[in-house]
Amino acid sequence: MAEKFAIVTGASTGIGYHLAACAARDGYDLLIVADEPTIHVAASDLAALGA
């Protein structure tokens, strides 16, 4: 089976974060990008979802 991988830009807040969260819950490995300092918080939250 192929690995699932997603690249999400603007993933620190808003739509980008919610898209990344949906992908994490669906078992995707993520590469998240944002120019906000809150990206570290988002990364921790998404890791807890399984990303």
Backbone as a printed PyTorch tensor [residue, N CA C, xyz], in Angstrom:
tensor([[[ 0.8370, -1.1750,  0.0000],
         [ 0.0000,  0.0000,  0.0000],
         [ 0.8890,  1.2470,  0.0000]],

        [[ 0.5110,  2.2420, -0.7640],
         [ 1.2800,  3.4810, -0.8610],
         [ 1.0790,  4.3350,  0.3880]],

        [[ 2.1390,  5.0380,  0.7650],
         [ 2.0240,  5.9730,  1.8830],
         [ 1.2390,  7.1950,  1.4420]],

        [[ 0.4990,  7.7700,  2.3760],
         [-0.2480,  8.9920,  2.0940],
         [ 0.5350, 10.1670,  2.6580]],

        [[ 0.7180, 11.1980,  1.8350],
         [ 1.5280, 12.3460,  2.2030],
         [ 0.8410, 13.6140,  1.7260]],

        [[ 0.8310, 14.6510,  2.5480],
         [ 0.2220, 15.9270,  2.1660],
         [ 1.1450, 17.0760,  2.5450]],

        [[ 1.1900, 18.0760,  1.6760],
         [ 1.8790, 19.3320,  1.9550],
         [ 0.7960, 20.3840,  2.1250]],

        [[ 0.7800, 21.0450,  3.2750],
         [-0.2530, 22.0460,  3.5620],
         [ 0.4320, 23.3690,  3.8810]],

        [[ 0.0980, 24.3910,  3.1030],
         [ 0.6310, 25.7240,  3.3780],
         [-0.3840, 26.5040,  4.2030]],

        [[ 0.1080, 27.4420,  4.9770],
         [-0.7790, 28.2230,  5.8420],
         [-1.3860, 27.3870,  6.9430]],

        [[-0.6200, 26.4130,  7.4320],
         [-1.1590, 25.4080,  8.3460],
         [-1.1710, 25.8190,  9.8130]],

        [[-0.7740, 27.0310, 10.1230],
         [-0.7420, 27.4100, 11.5400],
         [-2.1120, 27.7960, 12.0770]],

        [[-3.0020, 28.2750, 11.2140],
         [-4.3360, 28.6960, 11.6530],
         [-5.3480, 28.5250, 10.5220]],

        [[-6.5920, 28.6900, 10.8710],
         [-7.6630, 28.7740,  9.8790],
         [-7.8510, 27.5420,  9.0140]],

        [[-8.1720, 27.7940,  7.7490],
         [-8.4740, 26.7170,  6.8100],
         [-7.2840, 25.7830,  6.6440]],

        [[-6.0770, 26.3370,  6.5460],
         [-4.8890, 25.5020,  6.3940],
         [-4.7250, 24.5350,  7.5520]],

        [[-4.9370, 25.0310,  8.7600],
         [-4.8290, 24.1630,  9.9350],
         [-5.8960, 23.0710,  9.8970]],

        [[-7.1100, 23.4340,  9.5660],
         [-8.1930, 22.4490,  9.5590],
         [-8.0090, 21.4100,  8.4570]],

        [[-7.4890, 21.8130,  7.3140],
         [-7.1770, 20.8380,  6.2670],
         [-6.0870, 19.8800,  6.7380]],

        [[-5.0700, 20.4170,  7.3930],
         [-3.9990, 19.5700,  7.9170],
         [-4.5300, 18.6140,  8.9780]],

        [[-5.4270, 19.0870,  9.8330],
         [-6.0040, 18.2300, 10.8750],
         [-6.8180, 17.0990, 10.2590]],

        [[-7.5930, 17.4030,  9.2340],
         [-8.3700, 16.3550,  8.5510],
         [-7.4370, 15.3190,  7.9370]],

        [[-6.3740, 15.7830,  7.3000],
         [-5.4120, 14.8670,  6.6960],
         [-4.7340, 14.0140,  7.7650]],

        [[-4.3860, 14.6100,  8.8950],
         [-3.7480, 13.8630,  9.9840],
         [-4.6780, 12.7780, 10.5030]],

        [[-5.9430, 13.1140, 10.6880],
         [-6.9130, 12.1190, 11.1680],
         [-7.1190, 11.0020, 10.1530]],

        [[-6.9180, 11.3060,  8.8730],
         [-7.0670, 10.2950,  7.8250],
         [-5.7910,  9.4980,  7.5850]],

        [[-4.7620,  9.7350,  8.4000],
         [-3.5500,  8.9310,  8.3350],
         [-2.4570,  9.4480,  7.4210]],

        [[-2.5440, 10.6940,  7.0040],
         [-1.5150, 11.2630,  6.1420],
         [-0.3050, 11.6930,  6.9570]],

        [[ 0.8840, 11.5230,  6.3840],
         [ 2.0820, 12.1750,  6.8930],
         [ 2.0380, 13.5920,  6.3480]],

        [[ 2.4410, 14.5630,  7.1500],
         [ 2.2970, 15.9630,  6.7580],
         [ 3.6210, 16.6990,  6.6890]],

        [[ 3.6840, 17.6160,  5.7430],
         [ 4.6830, 18.6750,  5.7190],
         [ 3.8720, 19.9540,  5.7930]],

        [[ 4.0020, 20.6730,  6.9080],
         [ 3.2150, 21.8930,  7.0830],
         [ 4.1340, 23.1010,  7.0110]],

        [[ 3.6160, 24.1770,  6.4200],
         [ 4.3920, 25.3850,  6.2020],
         [ 3.5400, 26.5870,  6.5780]],

        [[ 4.1550, 27.5550,  7.2410],
         [ 3.4720, 28.8130,  7.5560],
         [ 4.5210, 29.8410,  7.9420]],

        [[ 4.1660, 31.1080,  7.8180],
         [ 5.0980, 32.1620,  8.2150],
         [ 4.7270, 32.7680,  9.5670]],

        [[ 3.9380, 32.0410, 10.3290],
         [ 3.5180, 32.4880, 11.6590],
         [ 4.2870, 31.7130, 12.7280]],

        [[ 4.6310, 32.3550, 13.8320],
         [ 5.3330, 31.6400, 14.9080],
         [ 4.4830, 30.5450, 15.5540]],

        [[ 3.1830, 30.5890, 15.3630],
         [ 2.3020, 29.5730, 15.9490],
         [ 2.3830, 28.2340, 15.2230]],

        [[ 3.2080, 28.1360, 14.1880],
         [ 3.3360, 26.8660, 13.4680],
         [ 3.8350, 25.7670, 14.4070]],

        [[ 4.6360, 26.1240, 15.4110],
         [ 5.1510, 25.1180, 16.3480],
         [ 4.0210, 24.5320, 17.1910]],

        [[ 3.0860, 25.3570, 17.5860],
         [ 1.9200, 24.8790, 18.3370],
         [ 1.0720, 23.9870, 17.4390]],

        [[ 0.8540, 24.4200, 16.2090],
         [ 0.0720, 23.6220, 15.2640],
         [ 0.7420, 22.2730, 15.0230]],

        [[ 2.0600, 22.2660, 14.8780],
         [ 2.7830, 21.0130, 14.6490],
         [ 2.5850, 20.0460, 15.8090]],

        [[ 2.6420, 20.5440, 17.0290],
         [ 2.4270, 19.6870, 18.2030],
         [ 1.0080, 19.1400, 18.2330]],

        [[ 0.0380, 20.0000, 17.9530],
         [-1.3620, 19.5640, 17.9430],
         [-1.6070, 18.5200, 16.8620]],

        [[-1.0420, 18.7340, 15.6770],
         [-1.2400, 17.7960, 14.5680],
         [-0.5360, 16.4680, 14.8400]],

        [[ 0.6120, 16.5170, 15.4880],
         [ 1.3100, 15.2780, 15.8500],
         [ 0.4630, 14.4500, 16.8040]],

        [[-0.2440, 15.1180, 17.7020],
         [-1.1150, 14.4060, 18.6400],
         [-2.2780, 13.7250, 17.9240]],

        [[-2.6370, 14.2400, 16.7430],
         [-3.7090, 13.6250, 15.9530],
         [-3.2080, 12.4430, 15.1280]],

        [[-1.8960, 12.2520, 15.1030],
         [-1.3490, 11.1100, 14.3900],
         [-0.5370, 11.4610, 13.1640]],

        [[-0.3010, 12.7240, 12.9290],
         [ 0.4770, 13.1240, 11.7440],
         [ 1.9510, 12.8660, 11.9700]]])
